[in-house]
Amino acid sequence: MSKWDEYKAKLGDTRPWDILNPHTEYVDEETSAARMEICNGCPKLIKLTKQCKECGCLMTMKTKLKLAACPLEKW
C-alpha cells in the first residue's frame, strides 16, 4: 500500500474540506467537546496546532463532523 493510500485510509469517510461543505452534518456541541477532550489526552495530538499525527486533520474541526472518526478508534 502506498503512503497516499495509507493516508486516505486513516482519514476514514471524511475529508478536511468537508468542513466547508454546506451539506455536511455536524454533531452537537456536547459530542464535539467530548471528542476533543479525548484528543487532548492523546499522545498523537500536536498540542500547539491541535493536529492529529495519525490522520493530519485539525481536530478542532474534525471533532465537529458527524461522519468523522478517530483513526485510532478512540471515538
C-alpha positions as CSV (number, residue, x, y, z in Angstrom):
1,M,0.0,0.0,0.0
2,S,1.4,3.4,-1.0
3,K,1.8,6.2,1.5
4,W,-1.1,8.1,-0.1
5,D,-3.4,5.1,0.3
6,E,-2.3,4.7,3.9
7,Y,-3.1,8.4,4.5
8,K,-6.6,8.1,2.9
9,A,-7.4,5.0,4.9
10,K,-6.5,6.9,8.2
11,L,-8.9,9.8,7.2
12,G,-11.9,7.5,7.1
13,D,-15.1,8.7,5.4
14,T,-14.5,12.4,5.9
15,R,-12.1,14.8,4.3
16,P,-10.6,18.1,5.7
17,W,-12.6,20.1,3.2
18,D,-15.9,18.7,4.4
19,I,-16.0,21.5,7.0
20,L,-16.6,23.9,4.1
21,N,-19.4,21.9,2.5
22,P,-22.8,23.5,3.4
23,H,-24.4,20.0,3.3
24,T,-22.1,18.5,5.9
25,E,-23.8,17.2,9.0
26,Y,-22.4,18.2,12.4
27,V,-22.7,16.7,15.9
28,D,-23.9,18.7,18.9
29,E,-21.5,20.8,21.0
30,E,-21.5,18.2,23.8
31,T,-20.4,15.4,21.5
32,S,-17.8,17.7,19.8
33,A,-16.4,18.7,23.3
34,A,-16.3,15.1,24.4
35,R,-14.4,14.1,21.3
36,M,-11.9,17.0,21.7
37,E,-11.3,16.1,25.3
38,I,-10.3,12.6,24.2
39,C,-8.0,14.1,21.6
40,N,-6.4,16.5,24.1
41,G,-5.4,13.4,26.2
42,C,-3.9,11.6,23.2
43,P,-0.2,11.5,22.7
44,K,-0.7,11.7,18.9
45,L,-2.1,15.2,19.2
46,I,0.2,18.1,18.3
47,K,-0.8,20.4,21.2
48,L,0.3,23.6,19.5
49,T,-1.8,23.2,16.4
50,K,-4.4,20.7,17.7
51,Q,-3.4,18.5,14.7
52,C,-3.5,14.7,14.8
53,K,-0.2,13.0,13.9
54,E,-2.1,9.9,12.6
55,C,-4.5,11.5,10.1
56,G,-3.1,15.0,9.8
57,C,-6.5,16.6,10.5
58,L,-7.1,19.7,12.6
59,M,-9.1,18.2,15.4
60,T,-10.9,21.4,16.4
61,M,-12.8,21.0,13.1
62,K,-12.8,17.2,12.7
63,T,-14.5,16.6,16.0
64,K,-17.5,18.6,14.8
65,L,-18.2,16.4,11.8
66,K,-20.9,13.8,12.2
67,L,-19.3,11.2,10.0
68,A,-15.8,11.7,11.3
69,A,-14.0,9.1,13.2
70,C,-10.7,8.9,15.1
71,P,-8.1,6.9,13.2
72,L,-7.1,5.2,16.5
73,E,-10.8,4.3,17.1
74,K,-10.9,6.3,20.4
75,W,-14.2,7.9,19.3
